[in-house]
Amino acid sequence: MSYLWLLLLPVGPLLGSWLAIKSTRQYELQLKWFLSFAGAYLLAITLLNLIPEVFREFDPYKGLLVLAGFFFQVFLEKFSEGIEHGHLHVHYNLKNRVIPIGIIASMSVHSFTEGIPVGSLLNNENTSFFSLLIGIIIHEIPAAFALISILKSIRLSHTALIYIAVIYSSMALAGSSISILLEANIDTGIFDYFMAFVIGTFLHISTTILFESSEQHHFTKQKLIAVLLGIGAATLISIGL
């Protein structure tokens, strides 16, 4: 399979960043619906594709890594404050024109971690690679949108926003590239453990998007449609259509 597929990884965060730089309010409503689609898609591919791929054989250590990934995401949110879920609220503790290193670093670590198993799946003859690739791309659109929107709200310069957007957009690609370099020197089974870790982060992110972002935990008609479309898209990809 061509390595050129990996060049699609920056597309999602670059698109989200561009939309945020252009106009926050114009796309905020559409972002909420797309966020619901992304959350449903992530949850569906995790349950339909990634978990069956990783747990072909019983291995309790993989289960432990799923838990580790889940709570690692909880830990990252202490610094990112939920931006990877598409939260757009402006944080009271952010100062104008001061780059919030903690938020950017935690978001970058999250994106880098997501990219690691993508590189390891590149040469596998199954649909897991494309499911994960598409999942990361669509998840990163609202995540990058929220990140750049908040940085824009604290009046960072246009140039700084572009630099941060480019750096953040390259993190998943960097993770996948490093995994390809390491694959030649370590047991390929190790990457199943990376995938288990990512499954944990996906479970946390997707369930938070679907339920925490709902008012009184109720789905509106528009959100329900977006969720059903996300599940439908993931199902079609998972069964190879």
C-alpha positions as CSV (number, residue, x, y, z in Angstrom):
1,M,0.0,0.0,0.0
2,S,1.4,3.4,-0.9
3,Y,2.9,5.6,1.7
4,L,1.2,8.5,0.0
5,W,-2.0,7.7,1.9
6,L,-0.4,9.0,5.0
7,L,-0.2,12.5,3.5
8,L,-3.9,12.7,4.0
9,L,-3.4,12.8,7.8
10,P,-2.7,16.6,7.9
11,V,-5.8,17.3,5.8
12,G,-8.3,17.2,8.7
13,P,-6.5,19.5,11.1
14,L,-5.5,21.9,8.3
15,L,-9.1,22.2,7.1
16,G,-10.3,22.7,10.7
17,S,-7.6,25.3,11.3
18,W,-8.4,27.2,8.0
19,L,-12.1,27.3,8.9
20,A,-11.3,28.7,12.3
21,I,-9.0,31.3,11.0
22,K,-11.5,32.4,8.4
23,S,-14.5,32.7,10.7
24,T,-15.5,31.0,14.0
25,R,-19.2,32.0,14.2
26,Q,-20.0,31.2,10.6
27,Y,-19.2,27.5,11.1
28,E,-20.0,26.9,14.7
29,L,-23.4,25.3,14.2
30,Q,-22.3,23.1,11.4
31,L,-19.3,22.1,13.5
32,K,-21.6,20.8,16.2
33,W,-23.4,18.5,13.8
34,F,-20.1,17.4,12.2
35,L,-18.7,16.8,15.7
36,S,-21.6,14.4,16.4
37,F,-20.9,12.6,13.1
38,A,-17.3,12.3,14.0
39,G,-18.0,11.0,17.5
40,A,-20.4,8.4,16.2
41,Y,-18.0,7.4,13.5
42,L,-15.1,7.0,15.9
43,L,-17.2,4.9,18.3
44,A,-18.5,2.7,15.5
45,I,-15.2,1.9,13.9
46,T,-13.7,1.2,17.3
47,L,-16.4,-1.4,18.1
48,L,-16.8,-2.8,14.6
49,N,-13.3,-2.7,13.3
50,L,-10.4,-1.8,15.6
51,I,-11.4,-3.9,18.6
52,P,-11.9,-7.1,16.5
53,E,-8.6,-6.4,14.8
54,V,-6.7,-6.0,18.1
55,F,-8.4,-8.8,20.1
56,R,-8.1,-11.6,17.6
57,E,-6.7,-13.6,20.5
58,F,-7.3,-13.2,24.2
59,D,-4.7,-10.9,25.8
60,P,-5.5,-9.2,29.1
61,Y,-2.5,-6.8,28.7
62,K,-4.3,-5.3,25.7
63,G,-7.3,-4.8,27.9
64,L,-5.1,-3.0,30.4
65,L,-3.8,-0.8,27.6
66,V,-7.3,0.1,26.6
67,L,-7.9,1.3,30.1
68,A,-4.6,3.1,30.1
69,G,-5.5,4.9,26.9
70,F,-8.9,5.9,28.3
71,F,-7.4,7.4,31.4
72,F,-4.5,8.9,29.6
73,Q,-7.0,10.9,27.6
74,V,-8.6,11.9,31.0
75,F,-5.1,13.1,32.1
76,L,-4.5,15.0,28.8
77,E,-7.8,16.9,29.3
78,K,-6.4,18.5,32.4
79,F,-4.2,20.5,30.0
80,S,-6.2,20.6,26.8
81,E,-9.5,21.3,28.7
82,G,-11.5,19.2,26.3
83,I,-10.6,21.0,23.0
84,E,-10.1,17.6,21.3
85,H,-13.9,17.2,21.8
86,G,-14.6,20.4,19.9
87,H,-15.2,22.6,23.0
88,L,-15.2,26.2,21.9
89,H,-15.6,28.0,25.2
90,V,-13.0,30.6,25.9
91,H,-11.0,29.8,29.1
92,Y,-10.8,32.4,31.8
93,N,-7.2,31.5,32.6
94,L,-5.8,32.3,29.2
95,K,-4.0,35.6,28.7
96,N,-4.2,37.7,25.6
97,R,-1.2,37.1,23.2
98,V,0.3,34.4,25.5
99,I,0.6,31.0,23.8
100,P,-0.9,28.3,26.0
101,I,1.9,25.8,25.8
102,G,0.1,23.2,27.9
103,I,-2.9,23.1,25.7
104,I,-1.0,22.9,22.4
105,A,1.5,20.3,23.8
106,S,-1.3,18.0,25.1
107,M,-3.2,18.3,21.9
108,S,-0.1,17.5,19.9
109,V,0.7,14.4,22.1
110,H,-2.8,13.2,21.5
111,S,-2.5,13.6,17.8
112,F,1.0,12.0,17.7
113,T,-0.3,9.0,19.6
114,E,-3.2,8.5,17.2
115,G,-0.8,8.4,14.3
116,I,1.4,5.6,15.6
117,P,-0.9,2.6,14.7
118,V,-1.8,4.1,11.4
119,G,1.8,3.6,10.1
120,S,1.8,0.0,11.4
121,L,-1.4,-0.8,9.6
122,L,-0.2,0.6,6.3
123,N,0.8,-2.8,4.9
124,N,-2.0,-4.8,6.4
125,E,-4.5,-6.2,3.9
126,N,-7.7,-5.2,5.8
127,T,-9.9,-2.3,6.2
128,S,-8.5,-1.2,9.6
129,F,-6.0,1.2,8.0
130,F,-8.6,3.1,6.1
131,S,-11.1,3.1,9.0
132,L,-8.5,4.5,11.3
133,L,-7.2,7.0,8.7
134,I,-10.6,8.4,8.0
135,G,-11.5,8.4,11.7
136,I,-8.5,10.5,12.6
137,I,-9.1,12.9,9.7
138,I,-12.7,13.6,10.6
139,H,-11.9,13.8,14.3
140,E,-9.2,16.3,13.8
141,I,-11.3,18.8,11.8
142,P,-13.4,19.9,14.9
143,A,-10.4,19.4,17.2
144,A,-8.2,21.8,15.2
145,F,-11.1,24.2,14.7
146,A,-11.7,24.4,18.4
147,L,-7.9,24.8,19.1
148,I,-7.3,27.6,16.6
149,S,-10.6,29.3,17.5
150,I,-9.5,29.6,21.2
151,L,-6.0,30.7,20.2
152,K,-7.7,33.3,17.9
153,S,-9.9,34.5,20.8
154,I,-6.8,35.4,22.9
155,R,-5.6,37.6,20.0
156,L,-2.6,35.7,18.8
157,S,-1.2,37.0,15.6
158,H,-2.3,35.6,12.2
159,T,1.3,34.3,11.6
160,A,1.4,32.6,15.0
161,L,-1.9,30.9,14.3
162,I,-0.6,29.6,11.0
163,Y,2.6,28.3,12.5
164,I,0.7,26.5,15.3
165,A,-1.8,25.0,12.8
166,V,1.0,23.6,10.6
167,I,2.9,22.1,13.6
168,Y,-0.3,20.6,15.1
169,S,-1.4,19.2,11.7
170,S,1.9,17.4,11.3
171,M,1.8,15.5,14.5
172,A,-0.3,12.5,13.4
173,L,1.9,12.2,10.3
174,A,5.0,12.3,12.5
175,G,3.6,9.5,14.7
176,S,2.8,7.3,11.7
177,S,6.2,8.0,10.1
178,I,8.1,7.0,13.3
179,S,6.1,3.8,13.6
180,I,7.1,2.8,10.0
181,L,10.7,3.4,10.9
182,L,10.4,1.3,14.1
183,E,8.5,-1.5,12.4
184,A,11.6,-2.9,10.8
185,N,13.4,-3.2,14.1
186,I,10.7,-4.4,16.5
187,D,8.1,-7.2,16.7
188,T,5.0,-6.1,14.6
189,G,2.8,-7.5,17.4
190,I,3.9,-4.6,19.5
191,F,1.8,-2.3,17.4
192,D,-1.3,-4.2,18.5
193,Y,-0.6,-2.8,22.0
194,F,-0.3,0.7,20.5
195,M,-3.7,0.2,18.8
196,A,-5.2,-1.0,22.1
197,F,-4.0,2.2,23.7
198,V,-5.5,4.3,20.9
199,I,-8.8,2.3,21.2
200,G,-9.0,3.5,24.8
201,T,-8.5,7.2,23.8
202,F,-11.1,6.8,21.0
203,L,-13.6,5.3,23.5
204,H,-13.2,8.2,25.8
205,I,-13.3,10.9,23.1
206,S,-16.3,9.4,21.2
207,T,-18.5,8.8,24.2
208,T,-17.7,12.3,25.6
209,I,-18.6,13.9,22.3
210,L,-21.9,12.0,22.0
211,F,-23.1,12.4,25.6
212,E,-21.4,15.3,27.3
213,S,-22.1,17.7,24.5
214,S,-25.8,16.9,24.5
215,E,-28.1,19.3,26.5
216,Q,-29.5,17.3,29.4
217,H,-28.1,14.2,27.6
218,H,-30.9,14.4,25.0
219,F,-30.3,14.2,21.2
220,T,-31.9,16.7,19.0
221,K,-33.3,15.6,15.6
222,Q,-30.3,17.1,13.8
223,K,-27.8,15.4,16.1
224,L,-29.5,12.1,15.8
225,I,-29.3,12.3,12.1
226,A,-25.6,13.1,12.3
227,V,-25.0,10.2,14.6
228,L,-26.9,7.8,12.4
229,L,-24.9,9.0,9.4
230,G,-21.6,8.5,11.3
231,I,-22.6,5.0,12.3
232,G,-23.7,4.2,8.8
233,A,-20.5,5.4,7.2
234,A,-18.3,3.5,9.7
235,T,-20.4,0.3,9.1
236,L,-20.0,0.6,5.3
237,I,-16.3,1.0,5.6
238,S,-15.9,-1.8,8.1
239,I,-17.6,-4.3,5.9
240,G,-15.6,-3.2,3.0
241,L,-18.2,-1.5,0.8
